[in-house]
């Protein structure tokens, strides 16, 4: 049990060498754009393939620098909520 937890923390999930969540979001956005560009505008698919590869390469580079990028994105989504401050201060303070 303990080894599974340590493995999950030490080696976050990857998709083709990039952090999992950003890579899936990238492909989830770019593949529909590819098919719509081919179907609607009769565009060359090579443009989209190069775009997908460049974006994925950038995600791989970002994943090398920060391997826990997926976890950071998920944590940001949960904590980026505006709060009502009880006292007049600059910015958001997490006070009850």
C-alpha positions in Angstrom: 0.0 0.0 0.0 2.7 2.5 1.0 4.7 1.8 -2.2 1.7 2.7 -4.4 1.4 6.1 -2.7 5.0 6.9 -3.0 5.1 5.8 -6.7 2.1 8.1 -7.4 3.7 11.0 -5.7 7.1 10.5 -7.1 6.1 9.7 -10.7 3.0 11.6 -11.8 1.0 10.3 -14.8 2.3 11.1 -18.2 0.8 10.9 -21.7 3.5 10.6 -24.4 6.1 12.1 -22.1 4.0 15.2 -21.2 1.9 15.8 -18.0 -1.4 13.9 -18.4 -4.0 16.7 -17.9 -2.4 19.4 -20.1 -1.7 16.8 -22.9 -5.3 15.5 -22.9 -6.6 19.1 -22.9 -4.3 20.0 -25.8 -5.4 17.0 -27.9 -9.0 17.5 -26.9 -9.0 21.0 -28.3 -6.7 20.5 -31.3 -8.3 17.4 -32.8 -11.8 18.9 -33.2 -10.2 22.0 -34.6 -8.3 19.8 -37.1 -11.5 18.1 -38.2 -13.5 21.3 -38.4 -10.7 23.0 -40.4 -10.6 20.1 -42.9 -14.4 19.8 -43.2 -15.5 23.4 -43.1 -12.6 25.5 -44.5 -10.9 22.7 -46.6 -7.6 23.5 -44.8 -4.4 21.5 -45.1 -4.1 19.1 -42.2 -0.3 19.4 -42.1 -0.8 22.8 -40.5 -2.7 21.2 -37.6 -0.4 18.3 -37.3 2.6 20.6 -37.0 0.6 22.7 -34.4 -0.2 19.6 -32.4 3.4 18.5 -32.4 4.7 21.9 -31.4 2.2 22.3 -28.6 3.0 18.8 -27.3 6.7 19.5 -27.5 6.1 22.7 -25.4 4.1 20.6 -22.9 6.9 18.0 -22.7 9.4 20.9 -22.0 7.1 22.3 -19.3 6.7 18.8 -17.8 10.5 18.3 -17.6 10.7 21.6 -15.7 7.7 20.9 -13.5 6.6 17.2 -13.4 3.6 17.9 -11.2 1.9 20.3 -13.6 -1.3 18.3 -13.8 -1.6 18.3 -10.0 -0.9 22.0 -9.9 -3.6 22.7 -12.4 -6.1 20.7 -10.5 -5.2 22.3 -7.2 -5.5 25.8 -8.8 -9.0 25.0 -10.0 -10.1 24.1 -6.5 -8.5 27.0 -4.6 -9.1 29.8 -7.1 -12.3 30.9 -5.6 -13.2 34.5 -4.5 -13.8 34.9 -0.9 -15.6 37.6 1.0 -13.2 39.4 3.3 -14.4 40.4 6.7 -11.9 43.1 7.0 -10.9 45.8 4.5 -7.6 44.6 3.0 -6.0 44.3 -0.3 -6.5 40.9 -2.1 -8.2 37.8 -0.9 -7.7 36.5 2.6 -8.9 33.1 3.6 -10.6 34.1 6.8 -13.9 32.7 8.1 
